Amino acid sequence: MVSRIHRILKNITAALLLAVSMASPNWGQQPTNAQLLDFDYLLTATTADDNLDIWHRTLRNTALAIPPTYHLYKEQPFQVLLIFQGFGLGPNGKADVTFDIKIFDPDGEEILQQKGMTGIRGEDFQPGVLALGSSQISLMFEPTDPFGVYRIETLAHDNISGKKKKRRIDLQLVPFGYAQPLGSMAHYKQWLSSYYQNPDPARALLAYLQFAEVENSVTGQLDFTQIAFFSYLLEKHPFLLKALADSYPNSDPDMKLKILFMLAIMDYRDAPYLGTLSEPEKAFFEAIRFIYPPNGYDPIISPQQLDVLWAEFYASGRYEPIAQIVSGLELAEFEGSLIEYGNLNDAEDADEKTKQDAFREVLFQSVRWSLLNNIRQHPLVRAYCEYLLQEGGLDENQRNQLAGILAAANENPSRVGSGNTGRGIPQLGIPNPFRIPTPSTPGMPQQ
């Protein structure tokens, strides 16, 4: 029975306060007086990114929240978290909490049991802190598991005070299906940039089919923010990619092209109908397969890399893409290059270094503007940047630039730029001298 649920149990050392307020020192949080309660804990499930960067990469007293989940799809990873408070402390502030966990299927049959898991253990706690259990429980329902309500029960033991506490949550395993549609393009743009706050793969699939525009209608070039956003989700959730492929036969012609586009980007070849495509459709599919979004983690030399990095953040809430964007502030050393470029009587007279330096300043302004705009819109971006400023190992130039951006965001926190992602690349008319191709979409086959 246990084999019907995929289990991965791994140890982490962290602390987390969920759905109340959050602070993130290395081990725990100093709560308010209202939180100084008897031994207790919060039991919750979440589909948030399993790195828990929202905890590990934010400073103490950062007020953020991890979204809980109440319904799940088969093959969708999730985590079970326990957050403890009021535990006893032995000599030198040592804590010792363990817990047992049981999971029951919709028929009430026990399908998983694990005893004596480490809750919290260590010597760095202060009285009254809140802390996350150091056994991170990652689970996933398998295709053979029955739909219905699954019950998770835990029994925690405070081995210092001798106290015990039971908790229970219910999770519903539901068939995959399209969620409530988004109401408008404006709603879609807001939904995309805040997806990490309330992830829902079913809604993501519908949003792609409803509103995603992989091609800029004005320039005819690819929109790598949207492409990278949905690619990230499809790679993270293979069941979502299969659902997209399975929707092809019953879709209208326009939807079929959007499905083919993303299947080609993901190099998905498991659908039988791919062998029966028309010749124009085959040519389209093969052409798309050779489009590769730029690698955002290479040194930043194109604005499309920023698109990809912001897309990853919107899809996951992860710290790493923000750190990479902040690294681009090193380009501040090229400030003034645009003036030199602009003082030329003829841009054609500029040598290669002048062109490159001017474009590097364009990229710097793009990095700066995108950070400023997203700090104003996203508390998590602000929290990551504040962490980077203190703990991120930035050089003096990057620290000064980031401090200035945070100060500017604080001066007028409600002011944000326009655009669907808030990135807003300045349009200064300077061609990219680094020869980075910006592909257009191959001709769509006529239906």
N, C-alpha and C positions, 0 to 999 in steps of 0.2 A: 504493500500500500504506500509506503513511504516513497518508493521510486516514482510515484505519480507526480511528485512535486520535486522540481530540481532545487537542490539546496547548496548554497555556498556560504559557509560560515568563516569569517575572517576577523582577526583582531584589529581594532583600531584604538587609539587613545585620543579622546576628544571630549568636548562637553557641548551641550546644546540645550537651548530652551525653545520649545516649539509652541507657536500659536499664542504666546502670551507676549513676551518680549525676548530679545536675545542679547546676550553679551558673550564674548568669546575669548577669555584668557585661555592659557594652555590646558587647564584642567576643569575649570568650572566657573560658575557665575555667582557673584555676591548678590543675593536677591534683596528686594525691598522688605520692609517689616511684614507686609501682608503675606509674603512668600515664606516666612519662617514657620513652617508647618511641621507636623509630625512626619515620621517616615512614610513616604508615598512616592509615586512615580506616574508619569504619563506614558501610556502605551499607544503608539500610533504607527500607521503605515504611510509610506510616501513613495512616489515615483520620481522624486527629484534626483538630479544627477548624483551618482553614488560617491563622488569625490567629497561631497559635503563642503565645497569651497566656501559656501555661505557661512560656515563656522570656522574652518581652518584658516581662511584668508581674509578675515575681518578682525578689526580691533575690538578690545573690550568695550562694553556698553554700546555696541552697534545694534540698533533696534530693527531686526528683520524677522521674517517668518518663513518656515518651510511648509509648503502646501501639503496637507494630508490627502490621502486618497481613500475612497470608499467603494469604488468599483474598478474592476480590472478585466483585461482581456487575456486569453490564452497566449502564452509566450511573451508576455509583457513583464519585464523585470520590475521588482519593487523591493523595498526594504522595510523591515520592522525595527523600530527604534524604541528604546526605553530611556526616559529622562528621570533621574532620581533627585529627591530632595529629602531633607530631614534625616539623613543617615548618620549613624553614630561614628565618632572618631576615637581611635585608640591613641596610644603614645605617639608623639610627634605628628599628630593629625592624620594618622593612618586610617583609611577606610577599607572595608571588606564587605562587599555586597555581591551575592550570586543570585542567579535566577534559573527557574525551570520554564520550559515552554512546551505547549502542546497545540497541535492544529487538528481540527475536526472537519470532515467533509460535510456536504449538505445533508447526508443521512445520519449525521452524528457520530460517524465512525472515526476513531483516532487514526490519523495518517502520518503524524510526525510527533516525536517526543525527544527532547533533549534536556538533560538535567545538569545542574552544576555549572552553568555558563557564567563567565565572569561578567559581573555588572560593573562595579567600579572597585579599583584597588590601587592604593598608592599612598604616599606620605605628604603630598603637597597641598592637601585640602585645608580650607579654613572653615570654621563653623558656619552653617547656613547656606553653603553653596548648592547650586544645581549642577548636575553632571550627567552626561550621556553614558549609557552602558558601553563598555569597551568591546563587547562582542557585537559586531555588526552582522545582522541577519539578512542576507540577500536571497530572495525566493523568486520563483517563476512557475506559474501553472503550465502544465504540459497539455498537448492537444487531446490526450485521452481523459483528462480530468472532467468530471461532470459540472455543468453549470449549476449555479445556486449560491447559497450563503455559506461561507466558510468561517468557522469560529476559531479565534486565536486566544488562548488563555496563557497567562503567565503567573508565576508565584515567585516573588522576590524575597530573599532572606538577607536581612541586615545582620551579619555575623558578629558585629560589635555590640549592638544593643539587644540582639535576640529577637527583634520585631520581624513580622512577616506581613506581606500585602499581596492580594490577588487583584488582577486586572484582566479585562476581556475587551476585544474588539471584534466586530463582524465585517467581513469583506465579501462583496458580491462579485462572483465570476459571471460575466455576461457575454453573450454572443457579440462578435464584432459587427458593428453596423454604423451607418452614417449618423453622426450626432446632429444636434440642432444646427441648421445652417446659419452662417453669418449674414447680417442684414444688409450690408452695403460695402462698397469698396473702402470707405473711410473706416468702418468697423473692422474690416479685414486688416488694414494697415496697422491699426492699434493692436489688434489681436496678435499679429505676427511679432511685433516688437516686445510684447509682454507674455509671449507663450510660456516662457520658463516659470512664470509665476503660478500658472495653473495648467500644466501639461495635459493634453488630451489627444492621443494619436488619432482617434476616429474623427475628431473635428479637424485635425490637421489635413487628413486626406480629403475631406470634403472641401476645405478651404482651398487646397491646391486646385481641385477641379473647378470650383466656382470662380475664383478670383485671381489666382496666380498669373502673372504676366512674365514669362521667361524672356520675352523680347521687349525692349523699349520701343514703344509705338512711334516715337519721334526719330530716334537715331537708327533703329533697326539692329542695335547691338544687344548682346545678352545681358540680362539683369542677374548678376552673380549673387546679389543679396538673396533673392528669392530662390535661385537654383541651389545655392549652398545651404540655405535654411532647410529646404525639403530633402535635399540629399543627406544632410546630417541625420534627420529624423528617420529616413528610410534605412540608413546604414545601422542606426542604433536599434531599430525595431524591424527585424526581418519579416515578421508577420504582417507589418504594414505594407511592405513592398509586395508581398504575395497578394494582399487584398487589393492593392492598386492594379496589379496584373490581372487578377480575376475579374475586375470590373470592366475590362476592355470589351468583351463580346457584346454586352448589353448597353454600351455607351453610344451616344450620337457621334457623328463624324468629327466634330470639333473636339470633343472629349477624348476620342480615340487618339488624335494627334498629340494632345497633352500627355496622355498616358504613354504613348510610344516615346515621346521626348524624354520623360523621366526614366523609363525602363532602359533607354539607350545610355543615358548619363550614368546609371547604376550598373551598366553592362549586364543586365538581367536577360537570361536566355532560356528560362525554364518553362515559358508559356508555349503550348503547342501551336497556337495560332501564328506565332512569329515565323513559322515555316511556310505559311500560306499567304503572306502579305503580297499586295500588288507590287509591281516593280518600282513605281514611284515611292511607295511606303518603305520598301526595302532600302532604297537609296537614301531616303531621309533617315531611317534608323541607323544605317551604317555611318552616315556623315556625322550624326550627333555623337556616336560612340567615340569619336576622336576629338571631342571638345573636352578639355580638362580645365576646370576652374583653377585659377592661380593658387599656389601654395601660400597661405597667409603667414606661415612661419618661416619663410625665407626672408632675408633682409628686404625691407619694404622699398619697392621701386615702382609701384603702380597703385593707383587708387582702387583698382579691383581687389587687391589684397585686403584692403580695409573692408570692402563689401563682405568678403568671405569671413573675416574675423568677427564683424558685428553679427552676421548671420549665425555663426556658431554660438555666440553669447545669447542671442535672442532665443535660440532653440534649446539651450541647456542651462544658462545661468552660470557657466563655468568662469573661473578666474583666468585661466591661461590665455584666452584671446584678448582680454583686457590688458594683461601684462605685455603681450606682444604689441598691441597698439601703442601703449605707453612707451615702449622701446623706441618707437618712431620719433619721439620728441628729440632724439639725438640729432635730427635733421635741422634743429634750430640754428646750428652753426652756419647754415647757408642763408640765413636772413640777410636781406640786402642784395641778394643775387638778382632778384627781379628788377630792382632799380637799375642795376648795371645792364641787364638785358634790355630794359625799356629805353635806356639812353642811347642805344644804337640807332643810327639813322635808318638802317635796314636790318631786320631780323636775320636776313640771309647772310649778313656779314659776321654773325656770331660764330665763334669757334665751338668745337664740340664741348669743351669744358664749360664755357659760358652757358650753353644750352642745358647741359646736365645740372649745373648748379642752380639755374633758374627753376628747372623742373623739380629739383629737390626741395626748393623753398615752397613750391606749390604743394608738394606732398606734405611738408611740415604743416602748412596752414590747414590742409585737409585733416591731418591727425589732430591738430589742436581744436579745430572747429567740431569735429565729430565727438571728441571727448567732452568738450564743454556742453554740447547739446545733450548728449546722453547722460552726463552727470546730473543735469537739471531734470531729466525725465525719469531716471532710474536710480532709486536709492542704493541698489546693489552695486551699480557702477561707481557711485560715489564711495561706497564702503570699500570696494576693492582698491580704488585710487588712494584713499586714505591709508590703507594697509601698505600699498606699494611705496607711498611717501616715507613711511617709517621703517618698514621691514623688507622692502623689495630690492634692496641692493642697487638702487639707481645711482648713476654718477651725478656729480654736482649740477651739471647742465640739465639733466632730465629732472632732478628734484626741483630745481628752480622753476622750470617750465610747468611742472605738474602742480606745484604750490600756487603758481599764478593762475592756472586754470581753475583750481578749486576755489580760490579766492573770488575769481570772476563769477563763478557759478553761484557762490553764496551771496554776492551783491545783488543779483537779480535772479533768484531761483526759479521764477515762474516763466521766464522768457525762454522760448525754444524756437528753433528754426523750423522751416517747412521741409517737406519731403517725406517719403514713405518710411524711411529708416532713421531719419535724423542724422545721417552721415553728412550730407551736403558738401560734395566736393566743389571747391571754388572753380568757376569756369573762366579761366584766364587766357584761353586760346593758345597755350603753349603745347606743341606736340610732345609726346613722350619720346625722349631721345634714347631710351634704353631698349628700343625695338621690342617692346612687349606687345604681342598681337592682341587685339580686342575683337574676337570673332563675331561675326553676324550669324544669325540663325540660317541654316540652309533652307532653300526654298521649300515651303510646305507643299506636299502633294495635294493636288486637287481631288476633291471627293466627287 
